Amino acid sequence: MKHKILILCGLVILAAPALALEVVVPSAEAPTIADALALPDISLVEIMPGLYYEHDLEIPGGVTVRGLEFDADQVIIDAEGQGRVFLTNGDEPAYLLFVTLRNGRAYGDDPRGGGVLSSGVGIGINSVKIHDCEAVAGGGVAAIGATFFSLLSVEISDCHALVAGGAVFTQNTSHAASGHRGLTLARNSAGQSGGAVYAVGAGDGVGLKESTLVANQAPLGSAVVVWNGDGATASMEKTLIALNQVGAPVFSDRTACYDILCTDIALNAGGDWTGVIAGQQYQPGNLSEDPQFCDPGSGVWSVAEGSPCVTAACGDIGAWGVGCETVGNEPDDDETPAVLAAFAAHPNPFNPETEIVFSMVAPGRVSLSVYDLSGRRVRTLVDEARSAGNHHVTWRGQDDSGRSVSSGVYLAVIRQGDRREALRLALVK
C-alpha cells in the first residue's frame, strides 16, 4: 500500500493508504492486459480464458498476473513475433501464474528473454507454459541481476536462443534457495551453449529438482551450462536428462561444484556422465538407463510403469511420472509370452548402413522403428508377426520417403508385446 503525506499549515498529515486494486481482464476498467497493468495501485490482474494478442507487457513490482481458471491452457498470450511477452523491473517481486506464452521475440536493444525478461528484484513463475519464443539469450526466460528468481511447474518448449540458454538464461541472479522444481524443458536449442539452461555468475548456486530436460540441442552443454560459477554448487535431484543432442549434456568452465543425486542421464548424443560430471554417476541413486518414455513423438514425456525412473529407490525421477503400462507385464493366461533375447546393431557408428539384429524366443508381432532425438519417427523397419529365432534388418540411413537423413544420433526402438527396448545408432557422414 502507498501512503500520501500532506503538509497543511505546518501540520503533517498521514493520509489513508491507497487501496490495492484487483482487476479482471477483459472488463470495462481493463479491456486488455496492458490496460490492467497500467492502472495505478494495481496488485492483481486475473485474466479470463481466451487468446490475447499482446506484447511487451510490463508487470510492476509487487503485482501478480494469473489466469482466472488456474489452468495455463485456458489463457494464451501471443506476441505474434512483435516483441517479448512480459518484462519486469520493479523493486518488489512480480508473479506470473497459470498462463501460456507464445511467439515472443527479443532481438532489439535488450535481446534477452523472448517470453519473459526479469531484472530488478525479480520474478516467480508458477504453472506457466512458454513455447515458440526466441531471443539472442534466453529464448524462453531471462533473469538479469535479479535478487529473486523462481520457476515452479514451468514448461518451456521449442524455444531458441541465437547464443545461449535456449529455454532459460540467467546472469548474476539469485536463484530460489530450494531450487527450480517440476520443470519440463523440451526441444529447445541454442546456437552456442546451454540448449536448455545457461547460468552465468550464479554465485549462490542453482538447482533443479524433479525436472525433465529432453531433446534440447547446443554444441556446448546440450542441456545445462553453468559458467563463472565462482565455487557455487550446481545441484540436480530427481531430474531426468535424456535425448539431448550435439554436445555433452552438462558443461561448465569448472568454476562450479556439482552435487547430483537420484538423477537419470541417458541416451544423450554427446554422452551421459561425461566431462565436468564424470564420476557423479556413482553418487547415490544416479542412473544411466533408458527412461522408457511412453510417447516422445507427441511431446508427452511420461514414462512406463516399469521405467527405472519410477522404480528408483529414492522415488520418482523427472516431472511427468507414469503415463502408460508397465514394460514387461506378465501376459494373460491365454497369450504366448513374447520375449526379446537380443537386440544389437553392427556397425555402429555406421555409414552408409547398419544391420540391426534381434532375437525372439517365441513367435509374436514385433515393431522396429527409428526415431530422431526429438522423438519424431524417421522410419518403420518392421511391423509384423515374426517367428522365434534371429532376425536381421538393414537401415540405410533413410526416412520412410527414401530421403537420406542427416548425420547424428538416432534411436532404434523395438517393441514386442509389453516389452520395449531402445538402441542408440550413430550415423556418421
PLY file of the C-alpha trace (Angstrom):
ply
format ascii 1.0
element vertex 429
property float x
property float y
property float z
element edge 428
property int vertex1
property int vertex2
end_header
0.00 0.00 0.00
1.12 3.55 -0.68
0.78 6.45 1.78
0.40 10.10 0.86
1.87 12.82 3.07
0.01 16.16 3.15
1.50 19.35 4.67
-1.19 21.87 5.65
-0.42 24.98 7.69
2.67 23.41 9.15
0.89 20.20 10.10
2.00 16.86 8.72
-0.97 14.61 7.99
-0.54 10.96 7.03
-3.30 10.19 4.58
-5.00 6.80 4.44
-3.13 4.30 2.28
-4.31 3.73 -1.26
-6.26 0.51 -1.60
-4.63 -2.26 -3.58
-6.54 -2.81 -6.80
-7.58 -6.14 -8.28
-8.95 -6.28 -11.81
-10.24 -8.85 -14.28
-9.34 -8.78 -17.99
-11.30 -8.12 -20.10
-13.56 -5.67 -18.27
-14.79 -2.11 -18.67
-11.95 -0.97 -16.47
-9.33 -3.02 -18.27
-10.21 -4.22 -21.79
-6.65 -5.52 -22.31
-3.84 -6.89 -20.18
-1.80 -3.77 -20.96
-4.65 -1.57 -19.71
-4.80 -3.56 -16.46
-1.07 -3.31 -15.82
-1.17 0.47 -16.37
-3.73 1.05 -13.60
-2.39 2.85 -10.51
-2.05 0.75 -7.34
-2.76 -2.46 -9.23
-1.88 -5.60 -7.25
-3.65 -8.48 -9.03
-4.55 -8.99 -12.67
-6.77 -12.01 -13.36
-7.21 -12.99 -17.00
-10.34 -14.64 -18.32
-9.94 -17.68 -20.60
-9.15 -16.69 -24.16
-6.49 -15.81 -26.72
-4.81 -12.40 -26.30
-2.55 -10.80 -28.89
-0.31 -8.53 -26.81
3.41 -7.99 -26.31
5.96 -6.08 -24.24
3.70 -6.17 -21.21
5.46 -4.71 -18.15
4.49 -6.17 -14.78
5.12 -3.64 -11.98
6.86 -4.81 -8.85
4.56 -6.47 -6.33
1.94 -7.35 -8.97
0.58 -10.82 -9.67
-0.70 -11.79 -13.13
-2.61 -15.05 -13.31
-5.13 -17.00 -15.34
-8.55 -16.87 -13.74
-9.25 -20.59 -14.17
-5.91 -21.73 -12.69
-5.16 -23.61 -15.92
-2.37 -22.44 -18.23
-4.08 -23.89 -21.28
-7.08 -21.59 -20.81
-5.18 -18.30 -21.21
-2.88 -17.89 -24.22
-0.91 -14.68 -24.76
0.56 -14.50 -28.25
3.16 -11.81 -29.01
2.96 -12.57 -32.75
6.72 -12.04 -33.06
6.31 -8.31 -32.33
8.33 -8.33 -29.11
8.73 -10.31 -25.90
5.60 -11.18 -23.97
6.39 -9.93 -20.44
9.09 -7.93 -18.72
9.52 -6.83 -15.12
11.96 -4.45 -13.44
10.36 -3.49 -10.16
11.57 -3.01 -6.60
9.38 -5.89 -5.42
8.99 -9.38 -6.90
6.40 -9.88 -9.62
4.50 -13.15 -10.06
3.17 -14.89 -13.18
0.86 -17.88 -12.91
-1.43 -20.14 -15.00
-0.90 -18.69 -18.48
0.63 -19.83 -21.78
3.04 -17.52 -23.62
3.98 -17.99 -27.25
5.70 -16.34 -30.22
7.72 -13.85 -28.18
10.82 -12.34 -29.81
13.68 -10.34 -28.27
16.22 -9.07 -30.78
16.23 -5.32 -30.15
18.03 -3.11 -27.64
17.92 -5.83 -24.97
17.84 -9.12 -26.86
17.25 -11.40 -23.87
14.14 -13.22 -22.76
11.81 -13.92 -25.67
8.99 -14.97 -23.37
9.89 -13.18 -20.13
12.69 -10.78 -19.20
13.16 -10.08 -15.49
15.58 -7.74 -13.78
15.34 -5.62 -10.65
14.14 -7.68 -7.70
12.92 -10.49 -9.99
10.00 -12.79 -10.64
8.34 -16.01 -9.55
6.82 -18.07 -12.38
4.45 -20.89 -11.47
2.38 -23.27 -13.65
3.20 -21.43 -16.87
3.82 -22.78 -20.38
6.16 -20.98 -22.78
6.75 -22.12 -26.34
7.98 -20.95 -29.72
9.85 -17.93 -28.34
13.22 -16.58 -29.47
16.00 -14.28 -28.29
19.73 -13.86 -28.53
19.94 -15.23 -24.97
17.16 -16.91 -23.04
14.71 -17.94 -25.72
12.05 -18.64 -23.11
13.03 -16.72 -19.97
15.92 -14.46 -18.97
16.73 -13.12 -15.49
19.42 -10.44 -15.32
20.77 -9.27 -11.97
17.61 -10.42 -10.23
17.71 -10.93 -6.47
14.78 -13.37 -6.66
14.11 -15.91 -9.40
11.91 -18.97 -9.03
10.45 -21.44 -11.53
7.86 -23.97 -10.38
5.96 -26.40 -12.64
7.01 -24.48 -15.76
7.09 -25.99 -19.26
9.31 -24.36 -21.88
9.43 -25.98 -25.30
10.51 -25.22 -28.86
12.29 -22.01 -27.89
15.57 -20.86 -29.42
18.48 -18.64 -28.43
20.94 -17.46 -31.04
23.75 -17.67 -28.48
22.95 -19.18 -25.07
20.11 -20.57 -22.99
17.52 -21.97 -25.36
14.93 -22.13 -22.58
16.44 -20.20 -19.64
19.29 -17.69 -19.38
20.37 -16.14 -16.09
23.15 -13.67 -15.32
24.26 -12.61 -11.83
20.93 -13.80 -10.49
19.94 -15.26 -7.12
18.11 -18.50 -7.77
15.44 -19.91 -5.46
17.22 -21.45 -2.48
15.05 -24.57 -2.70
15.82 -24.99 -6.41
13.65 -24.77 -9.51
11.18 -27.63 -9.31
8.93 -29.55 -11.69
10.34 -28.09 -14.91
9.89 -29.54 -18.38
12.44 -28.11 -20.82
11.99 -29.86 -24.15
13.13 -29.36 -27.76
14.82 -26.03 -27.06
18.05 -25.03 -28.77
20.94 -22.59 -28.54
23.42 -21.64 -31.23
26.42 -21.90 -28.91
25.73 -23.20 -25.40
23.06 -24.26 -22.96
20.38 -25.91 -25.05
18.01 -25.75 -22.08
19.72 -23.72 -19.31
22.63 -21.28 -19.25
23.52 -19.76 -15.87
26.41 -17.34 -15.66
27.57 -15.79 -12.40
25.28 -17.92 -10.23
27.39 -17.24 -7.16
24.83 -18.54 -4.68
24.16 -21.72 -6.65
21.49 -23.06 -8.96
19.38 -26.19 -8.51
16.98 -28.38 -10.46
14.61 -30.80 -8.74
12.05 -33.25 -10.12
12.55 -31.88 -13.62
12.72 -33.28 -17.16
15.20 -31.90 -19.71
14.78 -33.70 -23.03
15.59 -33.27 -26.73
17.36 -29.94 -26.28
20.29 -29.02 -28.50
23.51 -26.99 -28.32
27.17 -27.53 -29.28
28.28 -26.90 -25.67
26.05 -28.21 -22.92
23.09 -29.62 -24.80
21.07 -29.44 -21.57
22.82 -27.30 -18.91
25.73 -24.86 -18.77
26.96 -23.20 -15.57
29.63 -20.58 -16.29
31.73 -18.42 -13.98
30.20 -20.24 -11.04
32.84 -18.92 -8.60
32.64 -22.06 -6.47
28.85 -22.20 -6.43
27.07 -25.53 -6.26
25.02 -26.65 -9.26
22.68 -29.28 -7.89
20.30 -31.73 -9.54
17.97 -34.07 -7.72
15.38 -36.48 -9.13
15.95 -34.95 -12.57
15.77 -36.70 -15.94
18.18 -35.58 -18.68
17.78 -37.56 -21.89
17.81 -37.40 -25.70
19.69 -34.09 -25.79
21.65 -33.50 -28.96
25.13 -32.49 -30.14
27.22 -31.54 -27.07
27.67 -33.23 -23.70
24.52 -32.75 -21.60
26.28 -30.71 -18.88
29.13 -28.28 -19.46
30.96 -25.59 -17.49
34.27 -23.79 -17.09
34.89 -25.88 -13.95
34.30 -22.95 -11.60
31.17 -24.61 -10.20
30.83 -27.67 -7.99
28.27 -30.33 -8.88
26.02 -32.21 -6.50
23.85 -34.66 -8.45
21.62 -37.20 -6.72
18.85 -39.56 -7.85
19.15 -38.39 -11.45
18.92 -40.33 -14.72
21.19 -39.03 -17.51
20.82 -41.29 -20.54
20.61 -41.51 -24.33
22.28 -38.13 -24.94
24.16 -37.70 -28.21
27.25 -36.19 -26.57
27.50 -38.90 -23.91
25.94 -39.03 -20.48
28.04 -38.92 -17.30
30.94 -37.23 -19.05
33.07 -34.09 -18.87
32.54 -31.97 -15.76
30.12 -34.50 -14.26
32.25 -37.59 -14.87
32.22 -39.64 -11.70
28.93 -38.23 -10.46
27.13 -41.33 -11.73
28.43 -43.11 -8.63
26.58 -40.77 -6.28
23.52 -42.26 -4.54
20.59 -43.04 -6.80
22.11 -41.87 -10.08
21.33 -43.83 -13.25
22.14 -44.04 -16.93
19.20 -46.09 -18.17
16.55 -45.74 -20.85
13.68 -43.89 -19.13
11.12 -45.68 -21.33
9.11 -42.67 -22.48
5.54 -43.55 -23.39
5.17 -41.33 -26.47
8.06 -38.91 -27.02
6.87 -38.07 -30.53
3.80 -36.31 -29.13
5.77 -34.21 -26.64
4.38 -36.16 -23.68
7.32 -37.15 -21.52
5.62 -39.54 -19.11
7.26 -42.93 -18.61
6.14 -46.54 -18.39
5.26 -48.13 -15.08
8.38 -50.28 -15.27
10.69 -47.35 -16.01
13.80 -47.09 -13.84
12.67 -43.50 -13.20
9.70 -44.74 -11.15
11.23 -47.82 -9.58
14.26 -45.96 -8.24
15.00 -46.37 -4.54
14.90 -42.60 -3.99
11.44 -42.12 -5.57
10.18 -40.85 -8.92
12.65 -39.12 -11.22
11.52 -36.35 -13.58
8.50 -34.08 -13.83
5.92 -36.31 -15.51
5.54 -39.63 -13.71
3.81 -42.71 -15.09
1.71 -42.45 -18.25
1.47 -45.95 -19.71
1.51 -49.60 -18.74
4.46 -51.41 -17.29
7.10 -52.60 -19.71
7.40 -56.36 -19.32
3.96 -57.10 -17.88
3.08 -60.74 -17.40
0.93 -61.87 -20.36
-2.63 -63.07 -19.99
-3.02 -66.80 -19.42
-4.22 -67.39 -23.00
-1.36 -65.47 -24.61
2.02 -66.80 -25.64
4.84 -64.90 -23.90
6.69 -62.64 -26.31
10.27 -62.09 -25.25
13.27 -60.45 -26.91
16.51 -62.25 -26.19
18.92 -59.93 -28.02
18.97 -56.53 -29.73
22.09 -55.04 -31.37
23.40 -53.19 -34.43
26.62 -53.53 -36.43
28.49 -51.48 -37.45
27.69 -48.69 -35.02
28.68 -45.90 -35.67
27.94 -46.53 -39.34
27.98 -45.12 -42.85
26.09 -45.74 -45.07
24.13 -48.60 -43.47
23.87 -50.74 -40.36
22.41 -54.16 -39.72
20.06 -54.43 -36.75
19.79 -57.89 -35.23
17.13 -59.05 -32.78
16.31 -62.46 -31.40
12.86 -63.70 -30.29
12.45 -66.76 -28.10
8.77 -67.02 -29.02
6.75 -66.03 -32.09
4.71 -62.86 -32.00
4.12 -59.45 -33.50
7.07 -57.09 -33.36
7.66 -53.47 -34.38
11.00 -51.85 -35.02
11.27 -48.13 -35.82
13.98 -45.49 -35.93
13.44 -42.14 -34.17
15.46 -38.95 -34.08
16.35 -37.45 -30.72
13.33 -35.14 -30.70
11.11 -38.22 -30.66
9.99 -37.98 -34.31
9.68 -41.33 -36.04
12.04 -41.41 -39.02
11.48 -44.88 -40.45
9.47 -48.00 -39.68
11.60 -51.08 -40.40
9.38 -53.88 -39.09
5.72 -54.04 -38.10
4.51 -57.61 -38.47
4.42 -61.07 -36.95
7.80 -62.81 -36.82
8.80 -66.35 -35.88
11.04 -67.27 -32.97
14.74 -67.01 -33.72
17.21 -64.46 -35.07
16.17 -61.66 -37.41
18.26 -59.19 -39.41
17.09 -55.79 -40.72
19.18 -53.21 -42.58
18.75 -49.47 -42.13
20.40 -47.42 -44.86
20.07 -44.04 -43.19
16.84 -43.11 -44.96
13.40 -41.99 -43.80
10.08 -43.52 -44.82
10.10 -41.46 -48.02
13.52 -42.77 -49.05
15.32 -39.50 -48.34
18.75 -39.68 -46.72
18.78 -38.32 -43.18
21.49 -36.11 -41.74
24.34 -37.41 -39.65
23.68 -37.67 -35.94
22.36 -39.95 -33.24
19.12 -41.89 -33.69
17.21 -44.38 -31.59
16.12 -47.79 -32.84
13.11 -48.76 -30.72
11.79 -52.31 -30.75
8.50 -53.39 -29.18
7.13 -56.88 -28.74
4.12 -57.36 -26.51
4.74 -55.16 -23.48
8.49 -55.28 -23.88
10.29 -52.21 -25.22
13.99 -51.62 -25.79
15.95 -48.75 -27.33
19.31 -48.83 -29.06
21.35 -45.75 -29.90
22.62 -45.56 -33.52
25.25 -43.09 -34.70
25.20 -42.16 -38.40
28.50 -40.53 -39.39
28.98 -38.87 -42.78
0 1
1 2
2 3
3 4
4 5
5 6
6 7
7 8
8 9
9 10
10 11
11 12
12 13
13 14
14 15
15 16
16 17
17 18
18 19
19 20
20 21
21 22
22 23
23 24
24 25
25 26
26 27
27 28
28 29
29 30
30 31
31 32
32 33
33 34
34 35
35 36
36 37
37 38
38 39
39 40
40 41
41 42
42 43
43 44
44 45
45 46
46 47
47 48
48 49
49 50
50 51
51 52
52 53
53 54
54 55
55 56
56 57
57 58
58 59
59 60
60 61
61 62
62 63
63 64
64 65
65 66
66 67
67 68
68 69
69 70
70 71
71 72
72 73
73 74
74 75
75 76
76 77
77 78
78 79
79 80
80 81
81 82
82 83
83 84
84 85
85 86
86 87
87 88
88 89
89 90
90 91
91 92
92 93
93 94
94 95
95 96
96 97
97 98
98 99
99 100
100 101
101 102
102 103
103 104
104 105
105 106
106 107
107 108
108 109
109 110
110 111
111 112
112 113
113 114
114 115
115 116
116 117
117 118
118 119
119 120
120 121
121 122
122 123
123 124
124 125
125 126
126 127
127 128
128 129
129 130
130 131
131 132
132 133
133 134
134 135
135 136
136 137
137 138
138 139
139 140
140 141
141 142
142 143
143 144
144 145
145 146
146 147
147 148
148 149
149 150
150 151
151 152
152 153
153 154
154 155
155 156
156 157
157 158
158 159
159 160
160 161
161 162
162 163
163 164
164 165
165 166
166 167
167 168
168 169
169 170
170 171
171 172
172 173
173 174
174 175
175 176
176 177
177 178
178 179
179 180
180 181
181 182
182 183
183 184
184 185
185 186
186 187
187 188
188 189
189 190
190 191
191 192
192 193
193 194
194 195
195 196
196 197
197 198
198 199
199 200
200 201
201 202
202 203
203 204
204 205
205 206
206 207
207 208
208 209
209 210
210 211
211 212
212 213
213 214
214 215
215 216
216 217
217 218
218 219
219 220
220 221
221 222
222 223
223 224
224 225
225 226
226 227
227 228
228 229
229 230
230 231
231 232
232 233
233 234
234 235
235 236
236 237
237 238
238 239
239 240
240 241
241 242
242 243
243 244
244 245
245 246
246 247
247 248
248 249
249 250
250 251
251 252
252 253
253 254
254 255
255 256
256 257
257 258
258 259
259 260
260 261
261 262
262 263
263 264
264 265
265 266
266 267
267 268
268 269
269 270
270 271
271 272
272 273
273 274
274 275
275 276
276 277
277 278
278 279
279 280
280 281
281 282
282 283
283 284
284 285
285 286
286 287
287 288
288 289
289 290
290 291
291 292
292 293
293 294
294 295
295 296
296 297
297 298
298 299
299 300
300 301
301 302
302 303
303 304
304 305
305 306
306 307
307 308
308 309
309 310
310 311
311 312
312 313
313 314
314 315
315 316
316 317
317 318
318 319
319 320
320 321
321 322
322 323
323 324
324 325
325 326
326 327
327 328
328 329
329 330
330 331
331 332
332 333
333 334
334 335
335 336
336 337
337 338
338 339
339 340
340 341
341 342
342 343
343 344
344 345
345 346
346 347
347 348
348 349
349 350
350 351
351 352
352 353
353 354
354 355
355 356
356 357
357 358
358 359
359 360
360 361
361 362
362 363
363 364
364 365
365 366
366 367
367 368
368 369
369 370
370 371
371 372
372 373
373 374
374 375
375 376
376 377
377 378
378 379
379 380
380 381
381 382
382 383
383 384
384 385
385 386
386 387
387 388
388 389
389 390
390 391
391 392
392 393
393 394
394 395
395 396
396 397
397 398
398 399
399 400
400 401
401 402
402 403
403 404
404 405
405 406
406 407
407 408
408 409
409 410
410 411
411 412
412 413
413 414
414 415
415 416
416 417
417 418
418 419
419 420
420 421
421 422
422 423
423 424
424 425
425 426
426 427
427 428
